[in-house]
């Protein structure tokens, strides 16, 4: 979600990457895990729900120094 300000709650929610099988657009969405599990993800370009999740690396930020 480029160009949007992330509110405090969204900072702690995972970001998921998707590719639309209709128009081939790749996009990222910040969702709670329960929202993601519902599977109601639509492409922001063509508005179709025919999307596949792309798998990527992640990191965990903790309060402890290593």
N, C-alpha and C positions, 0 to 999 in steps of 0.2 A: 504494500500500500504506500507507494511512493508519494511524497509531498504532503502527507497528512501528519498532524501532530498526534503522537501517541499519548493517551491519558495514562494516569498512574496505574490503573487496573490492567491495561493492556501490556504494560512493561513486564508483567509476570505471567503472561499467557503465552503459550507456544505459537509459533508462526509455522504454517504449513504451506508447502509449495505444490501447485497443481498445474496440469497442462490440459487444455480443452481439446477433446478429440474432434470437435466440430470445426474450429477455426485455427487450431494449433497454437493459440496464445498461451504463454506461461505466466502465472501470476502467484502472488503470495497472499495469504489470508491469516490474520491473527484471530484465533478461536480458542475457547475453552475446550477441554478434552470431550466434554459431553456434547457440545455443539458439533464438534468434528464427527463424533460417533453417529449423530443423526444423519449425516451424509447429504444435507441439503445445500451443497455448494454449487453455485452457478458462476459461469464465466462472466467477468465484468464487461467483456466486449460484445459477445453474441447472446449472452443471457441464457445459454443452454446449460443443462445440468449434466451433460456428458463429459465429465472431467475425471482424470486419474491423478492420484496423489504421486508426487515425485519424492523420492527418498533422498535425504541429504544429511550432512553431519550436524551435530548440535553441540552446545557446550552448556555446562551448569555453572552458575555464578553462586558462590557461597560467601558467607560473611567471614570465614576463617582464611588467614593467609597461609599459603603453603611454603 
